[in-house]
Amino acid sequence: MPALAREAAQPYVAERSSEASHDAAAMLGFFRIMTLWGASNPQMRRILGSPPERTFYEWKAGRVKRLPEDVMRRIGYVAGVFKALQMLYADTAQADSWVSRPNRYFAGQAPLERMAAGDVTDLAIVRAYVDAARAPWS
């Protein structure tokens, strides 16, 4: 392969490697948040969009390649909820337990149950709720 062709290919390889490590870091963060929130494996799978069980356990074991855009969007909603709760509550235990407490806004469901309903709009609704609560401090 001519040197020019190798140089042209190199940035693409580095970019793919960077994307893969970004996806792996996002998934690691997701599982850490889910652990703090006490989410079950079935809840985690539904929040991620119900990937095949084998894929889910590969991700959970840290074997992450390229994630679908929908999964990255879902992880982004979870990270946003987590961050907003950390801003709202000075006590991290209180922030982390909020997702497990029934909430009238979600018809008595716990926010974690609502997020695990399976649709990305359920994640967006919980995110919008905590963002609205946080608005005075933004």
Secondary structure as GFF3:
##gff-version 3
##sequence-region A 1 138
A	DSSP	alpha_helix	3	37	.	.	.	ID=ss1
A	DSSP	alpha_helix	41	47	.	.	.	ID=ss2
A	DSSP	alpha_helix	53	60	.	.	.	ID=ss3
A	DSSP	alpha_helix	69	88	.	.	.	ID=ss4
A	DSSP	alpha_helix	92	97	.	.	.	ID=ss5
A	DSSP	three_ten_helix	98	100	.	.	.	ID=ss6
A	DSSP	three_ten_helix	104	106	.	.	.	ID=ss7
A	DSSP	alpha_helix	111	115	.	.	.	ID=ss8
A	DSSP	alpha_helix	120	134	.	.	.	ID=ss9
A	DSSP	three_ten_helix	135	137	.	.	.	ID=ss10
###
